[in-house]
């Protein structure tokens, strides 16, 4: 991906700050593999709260008092992440204006290592990238992407990171438009299987928004970038994760959509470039 350094006043890089709170479900990023069954993009306070309940007994939290100097490679990756975050905000401000859907309000973004405190509670690297609506911030431990590549077969590459950032910002858009709140209300009183369908539709819409962002930034794309995004989308499909982790697939427990669905909706956003095509709920429910 072509990019240039951009600065944001709502971006925080807390990497290098660590309090030693690493032990989650067996330790470190291994927990991601388990929690990805429910979490990647698990962007509601309720979901994060559920994750914390699952991990609370295995987690040791201390205040972030230790610091270390980031390597040159880590600093460059942080610069890239911040630039992609800015590109997302610039694009969504344009989309909101073009479609007369109000004034876009920028989210925050926090890079962290191992553990972090959020408006939705404490979280660890095992939560994967997530958006917290309580403080309207995206949280990411960038080590997630190495786990995604080595354990789940994603191609890797910088545009895999860009896809995930765009997906998380897509959840911020859903918060601004009231979609997330409507989904939470609709899920009340439903069976778990029914509630999961609403969650799948919400996640696929965030994938659509990620593709829409890519459409608006074709000038930044290089050969292979879209393939990197599709590889990441495939790797985090519920069926791909369930098949690898438990040896079988149960569609009733899907919360994010199949690999095919995630790739399909990313490409629909990318190819149409029209926010009006975002109704994933009509297809899923």
Secondary structure, DSSP 8 states (H G I E B T S, - for coil): --------TTEEE-TTEE-S---STTSTTHHHHHHTTT-TT--SHHHHHHHHHHHGGG-------EE----HHHHHHHHHHHHHHHHHHHHHHHHHHHTT-------EEEE-SSEEEETTEEEEGGG-SEEETTTTEEEE-TTHHHHHHHHH----SHHHHHHHHHHHHHHHHHHHHTHHHHHHHHHTT--HHHHHHHHHHHHHHHHHHHHHHHHHTGGG--TTHHHHHHHHHHHT-HHHHHHHHHSS--GGG-SS--HHHHHHHHHHHHHH--GGG---HHHH-
